[in-house]
Amino acid sequence: MVKIMQTIFQQKYSATFIGAAVVSILFSQHVSAEMTYSATLPQFGGGNGQALGVVQFEKQQIDSRRARAASALAALEREANRTVTTDADRLIATITNFLNVEIARQFSNEILSGDAPRGTISVGNVSIGYIRSDGLLSLEIDDGNGITTIELPVVN
C-alpha cells in the first residue's frame, strides 16, 4: 500500500511539474540576447588601459636595457680604439702632411707644365697616368679598387 501511495504521489507532482513547464513555455515572452566578447588585454587588441600601461612599461624597460648595453659596447670600442696622442705624434703628423702637400704640388707641376706629354706617377698602391693630347689632359688614377678617368682642358 505504501508503494501504491508513492507511485500516485510521484505521478501527481510529475504531472504538475510537466504542466507548469508547458504553461511557462507557451505563455512566456520570447527573449533573445546577443552575447558579445570584447578583449581586455592589449596583446589581443583590447582597450584595458591598465594592462596597456603594464605592457608599455615592460617594453620601455627592455628598450632601456638594450640601449644601455649598446652604449656600454660603444664606449668599450672607443676605449679599445683610442690612440694616445703626444706632442711628438702631432709633430710627425704635421711634417707628414706638409711633405704630402709638397709632393702633390710637384706632381701637379710635372703634369700641368707640359714638359712631358705623358707619364706615370706612383705613390704606394696608387698610380696616376697622364697623357696630354689635342688640348686635353687625361688622367687615369688607379687606387687598386678601380680606375678613375678625368679629362681636363689644357690651358696655356
C-alpha positions, 0 to 999 in steps of 0.5 A: 500500500505504501508503494501504491501511495508513492507511485500516485504521489510521484505521478501527481507532482510529475504531472504538475511539474510537466504542466507548469513547464508547458504553461511557462513555455507557451505563455512566456515572452520570447527573449533573445540576447546577443552575447558579445566578447570584447578583449581586455588585454592589449596583446589581443587588441583590447582597450584595458588601459591598465594592462596597456600601461603594464605592457608599455612599461615592460617594453620601455624597460627592455628598450632601456636595457638594450640601449644601455648595453649598446652604449656600454659596447660603444664606449668599450670600442672607443676605449679599445680604439683610442690612440694616445696622442703626444706632442711628438705624434702631432709633430710627425703628423704635421711634417707628414702632411706638409711633405704630402702637400709638397709632393702633390704640388710637384706632381701637379707641376710635372703634369700641368707644365707640359714638359712631358706629354705623358707619364706615370706617377706612383705613390704606394698602391696608387698610380696616376697616368697622364697623357696630354693630347689635342688640348686635353689632359687625361688622367687615369688614377688607379687606387687598386679598387678601380680606375678613375678617368678625368679629362681636363682642358689644357690651358696655356 
